[in-house]
C-alpha cells in the first residue's frame, strides 16, 4: 500500500517544541546500568533496555519505571543480556546508525530482534527499524516491513501535538510530533494501530512496535504499556 505526502491534521495544534536533546550518557543509572523504579509485587522485574547513545532516553526510562519495569541504559553489547525488550529513542537516525556501528551494538540488536525480542522504535527509532528509508535514502536495520519518508511533516518549528484514536484503547491518545517521518507503505504482516490523515503513525509486526511520534513526551502511558505487554510475553516463551 503506497501513500502520498500528508496534510496536517485539522486537530493538530502547533507548538514551539524543541527536538529532544542529543544527550550523552550520564550518571542516572545505578551500578550495572539498572535504574531504580517501582517493582511489581510478587513478580520479577521486567528489564527493558533503552539505547542510550543519543536522543531522550531518560524520558523513556521514566515511563518504563512508572509502569513497574526496570530500565537499563544500553551502552555496550553486554547490556543486551537478560533484557525482555529494547527501546530505540528519537534523535537523528543517521547518527544512531553511525554510533551503533562504532559501539558494536548493531549486531546484538539485530540478533535480539531475530530471536523474538520485543522492540519499540519512536520517531528516529522507527526509521532505524524500517525496511526502506527515503528523503534522503539511507541504510536501516530492515527489521520492520515498512517504507519511511524522513522529515515528512517539515522543519522542527512545524512540530505539533495531536490527539487521535488508536486501537490500543477507547480513549484518544496525545501524540507529540517532532520532525516526524511518515510511513509511506507497510508490508502484509504489519498491523496499523493508529493513523493520521490516512497515514500509519503506530504500527506493529510481531514483537516490533514503531511510532512516528514521541510517546515518551506525553502523559499517556498507553504505548509503553502495550510495549511492556509484548516484552513480557516474548520473555516468557
Phi, psi and omega per residue, in radians:
X1 nan 2.147 -3.046
X2 -1.880 2.440 -3.063
X3 -2.249 2.615 3.115
X4 -1.605 3.002 -3.117
X5 -1.089 2.520 -3.003
X6 -1.496 2.782 2.869
X7 -1.737 2.723 -3.120
X8 -1.202 2.436 3.120
X9 -1.127 2.420 -3.123
X10 -1.087 -0.410 -3.126
X11 -1.547 -0.010 -3.114
X12 -1.298 2.313 3.120
X13 -1.896 1.949 3.141
X14 -1.072 2.441 3.097
X15 -2.409 2.588 3.096
X16 -1.440 1.136 -3.066
X17 -1.646 2.382 3.141
X18 -1.509 2.686 3.091
X19 -1.159 2.487 3.115
X20 -0.907 2.394 -3.070
X21 -1.079 2.536 3.065
X22 -1.445 1.252 -2.986
X23 -1.237 2.657 2.999
X24 -1.687 2.823 -3.110
X25 -1.134 2.195 -3.118
X26 -1.823 -2.663 -3.072
X27 -1.995 0.446 -3.116
X28 -1.132 -0.601 -3.056
X29 -1.356 2.602 3.021
X30 -1.341 2.984 3.104
X31 -0.891 2.339 -3.097
X32 1.584 -0.078 3.065
X33 1.505 0.003 -3.121
X34 -1.495 2.146 3.108
X35 -1.465 2.556 3.124
X36 -1.317 2.378 -3.138
X37 -2.782 2.913 -3.099
X38 -1.178 2.279 3.122
X39 -1.548 2.696 3.073
X40 -1.549 2.152 -3.051
X41 -1.027 2.296 3.038
X42 1.378 0.177 -3.128
X43 -2.470 2.718 3.078
X44 -1.235 2.537 -3.136
X45 -1.280 2.240 3.062
X46 -1.262 2.252 -3.097
X47 -1.718 2.092 3.127
X48 -1.993 2.154 3.104
X49 -1.583 2.409 3.122
X50 -2.116 2.094 3.128
X51 -1.024 2.049 -2.963
X52 -2.062 0.830 3.107
X53 -1.891 -0.233 3.119
X54 -3.036 2.659 3.105
X55 1.658 3.140 -3.063
X56 -1.573 1.189 -3.114
X57 -1.246 -0.445 3.118
X58 -1.089 -0.687 -3.129
X59 -1.118 -0.712 3.073
X60 -1.090 -0.734 -3.138
X61 -1.039 -0.717 3.134
X62 -1.127 -0.678 3.120
X63 -1.161 -0.755 -3.134
X64 -1.086 -0.788 -3.139
X65 -1.134 -0.656 -3.134
X66 -1.087 -0.469 3.128
X67 -1.601 0.146 3.016
X68 1.604 0.138 3.124
X69 -1.762 2.918 3.073
X70 -1.715 2.373 -3.128
X71 -1.852 2.255 3.140
X72 -2.088 2.230 3.073
X73 -1.379 2.137 3.127
X74 -1.501 2.043 3.140
X75 -2.202 -0.425 -3.096
X76 -2.370 2.819 3.111
X77 -0.978 -0.574 -3.121
X78 -1.146 -0.367 -3.101
X79 -1.228 -0.197 3.095
X80 -1.345 -0.280 -3.081
X81 -1.097 2.264 3.035
X82 1.347 0.214 -3.119
X83 -1.488 2.535 3.018
X84 -1.618 -0.430 -3.121
X85 -2.773 2.855 -3.134
X86 -2.332 2.400 3.072
X87 -1.966 2.274 3.043
X88 -1.836 1.895 -3.034
X89 -1.393 -3.106 3.083
X90 -1.306 -3.009 -3.067
X91 2.339 -2.429 3.065
X92 -2.019 2.070 -3.032
X93 -1.084 -0.632 3.136
X94 -1.159 -0.644 3.089
X95 -1.196 -0.713 3.069
X96 -0.967 -0.848 -3.121
X97 -1.031 -0.770 -3.139
X98 -1.069 -0.800 -3.105
X99 -1.268 -0.565 3.058
X100 -1.008 -0.730 3.134
X101 -1.290 -0.723 -3.120
X102 -1.119 -0.617 -3.104
X103 -1.662 0.121 3.112
X104 1.027 0.709 -3.106
X105 -1.816 -0.245 -3.089
X106 -1.109 -0.843 -3.077
X107 -1.075 -0.877 3.129
X108 -1.138 -0.520 3.093
X109 -1.170 -0.816 3.125
X110 -1.120 -0.721 3.115
X111 -1.107 -0.673 3.103
X112 -1.032 -0.784 3.129
X113 -1.165 -0.784 -3.114
X114 -1.099 -0.476 3.125
X115 -1.507 0.127 3.064
X116 1.634 0.151 3.122
X117 -1.167 2.602 3.137
X118 -1.452 2.385 -3.139
X119 -2.335 2.384 3.005
X120 -2.051 2.146 3.053
X121 -2.009 2.221 -3.135
X122 -2.031 2.260 3.127
X123 0.960 -1.833 3.104
X124 -1.047 -0.559 3.096
X125 -1.121 -0.612 3.064
X126 -1.155 -0.658 3.094
X127 -1.103 -0.727 3.121
X128 -1.041 -0.671 -3.061
X129 -1.299 -0.359 -2.934
X130 -1.126 2.719 3.016
X131 -1.280 -0.611 -3.033
X132 -2.559 2.433 -3.095
X133 -2.269 2.401 3.122
X134 -2.252 2.885 3.006
X135 1.173 1.046 -0.106
X136 -1.535 3.004 3.071
X137 -1.157 2.469 3.060
X138 -2.694 2.880 3.106
X139 -1.196 2.796 3.085
X140 -2.651 3.116 -3.076
X141 -1.464 -0.278 3.096
X142 0.982 0.821 3.134
X143 -1.847 -0.192 -3.090
X144 -2.375 2.293 -3.010
X145 -1.410 1.213 3.081
X146 -2.374 2.689 2.994
X147 -1.925 2.308 -2.986
X148 -2.137 2.470 3.028
X149 -1.921 2.068 -3.074
X150 -1.279 2.658 3.024
X151 0.844 0.690 -2.984
X152 -1.280 -0.418 -3.110
X153 -1.662 0.199 3.077
X154 1.741 -2.903 -3.048
X155 -1.255 2.997 -3.119
X156 -1.030 -0.604 -3.122
X157 -1.180 -0.297 3.111
X158 -1.564 0.084 -3.131
X159 -1.117 2.686 -3.043
X160 -2.770 3.013 3.116
X161 -2.055 2.340 3.079
X162 -2.151 2.718 2.971
X163 -2.088 1.959 -3.003
X164 -2.337 2.791 3.092
X165 -1.443 2.609 3.031
X166 -2.311 3.040 3.049
X167 -1.540 0.031 -3.102
X168 -1.237 -0.671 3.069
X169 -2.794 -3.099 -3.066
X170 -1.407 -0.393 -3.070
X171 -1.420 2.482 3.055
X172 -1.075 2.654 -3.078
X173 -2.016 2.256 3.045
X174 -1.279 2.310 -3.089
X175 -2.274 2.219 3.140
X176 -1.765 2.037 3.129
X177 -1.819 2.167 3.114
X178 -2.293 1.921 -3.093
X179 0.807 0.844 -2.950
X180 -1.312 2.550 2.957
X181 -1.409 2.941 2.883
X182 -2.056 2.669 3.040
X183 -1.584 1.921 -3.084
X184 -1.268 -0.710 -3.105
X185 -2.685 2.719 3.126
X186 -2.255 2.608 3.085
X187 -1.359 2.978 -3.073
X188 -1.136 -0.366 -3.127
X189 -1.609 0.094 -3.086
X190 -1.730 2.291 3.092
X191 -1.736 2.275 3.103
X192 -1.574 2.092 -3.098
X193 -1.723 -0.342 3.097
X194 -2.791 2.641 3.121
X195 -2.339 2.725 2.994
X196 -2.316 2.111 -3.097
X197 0.924 0.628 3.105
X198 1.450 0.091 3.139
X199 -1.947 2.359 3.127
X200 -1.081 2.379 3.079
X201 -2.211 -0.201 3.060
X202 -2.501 2.061 -3.049
X203 -2.357 2.782 -3.139
X204 -2.487 2.407 2.991
X205 -2.363 1.872 -3.056
X206 1.089 -2.152 -3.132
X207 -1.666 0.207 -3.122
X208 -1.891 2.213 -3.072
X209 -2.138 2.379 -3.133
X210 -2.397 2.387 3.092
X211 -2.212 2.377 3.092
X212 -1.461 -0.093 3.105
X213 -1.869 -3.034 -3.083
X214 -2.000 1.508 3.138
X215 -1.132 -0.372 3.138
X216 -1.246 -0.244 -3.120
X217 -1.727 0.011 3.115
X218 -1.935 2.780 -3.112
X219 -1.297 -0.524 -3.089
X220 -1.204 2.288 -3.080
X221 -1.733 0.227 -3.000
X222 -1.027 -0.755 -3.102
X223 -1.161 -0.809 3.126
X224 -1.159 -0.621 3.094
X225 -1.091 -0.786 3.113
X226 -1.099 -0.730 3.136
X227 -1.112 -0.741 3.120
X228 -1.100 -0.605 3.070
X229 -1.094 -0.757 3.079
X230 -1.090 -0.751 -3.095
X231 -1.143 -0.736 -3.130
X232 -1.161 -0.676 3.101
X233 -1.159 -0.753 -3.134
X234 -1.107 -0.687 -3.100
X235 -1.255 -0.408 -3.100
X236 -1.445 -0.156 -3.101
X237 -1.496 nan nan
